[in-house]
Structure formats: C-alpha cells, structure tokens
Amino acid sequence: MTDAPFRVQPALDDDNRFFWTAGREGVLRMARCSQCRHWIHPPAPYCSECGGRDVAPSDLGGRGTVWSYTVNHHSWDGGTEPYVIVLVELDEQPGLRLTSNLVGCDPDQVTIGMPVRVTFEERDDIWYPLFEPAGST
Ligand SMILES: [Zn+2]
C-alpha cells in the first residue's frame, strides 16, 4: 500500500463516469454544452448556462490556478501527513472550479493564484484528478 491519503470513492454513473475515467488517457474531461460552449461541473445532463440538453464530454488543457486552498492537519486514517485541499479555477472558463488535492508541493509553499496542472492518481479504475505546481518544468 502506498502512503497516499485516504480518498472517498465516488459513485460512478452514466453522467459522471467520463470524468472519473478520463485520467486513463491522461486528460481532464468535463461536460460541455454543444450550443453555447459552456463548461459544466459537476457533470449534469443539461447546460446550467443556456438550459440546452446537448451536453457532451470534452477535453480540457488541465491547467489552472489555485483559487482557494486549505491545509488539512487532521489525520483521518492514522498516518497521513498534512495535505493541501485546493479549489482550482481552470483556464478554460472563469468560475469553472474543481476541488482537489495539491501534490508535489510543500503545504507552506501554496499561494492563491499559483499556476497548477492536473495529474492523476488511479485506484480501482478511478482516476482522481489531482494538481501539482505547473512552474517547475
Ligand atoms: Zn449552453
């Protein structure tokens, strides 16, 4: 077993399966309206912007910035080091935000507005989209 933190396993259904399995192909994928091009997250079968029903999964670039964050010091599973919960605003659309964890970064180094990119952690055929600092390479 790895020392990765405990993760709540999402319940996959036809509306969100593409989101949790796109990491297999190394991409971040979200629902997008075919009419007004609005990105929709969490996944929904209709567009929150125009009400359109023509919504389909589409690939994102996987880059964004830290919109907000918190450092968790409580050890939920008995062994986890402090870890960073981030709210990332994706580059594609203002307000398109994803709650995740920041990895590969000292919790003391996180800042609002920090550029990040997606990385995936696979467990039981679910690819959790996590983020890491985008500035290093
Ligand atoms: Zn729309």
Residues whose N, C-alpha, C, O or C-beta is under 5 A from the ligand:
A	BS01	ZN	C33 Q35 C36 R37 H38 C47 E49 C50 G51 G52
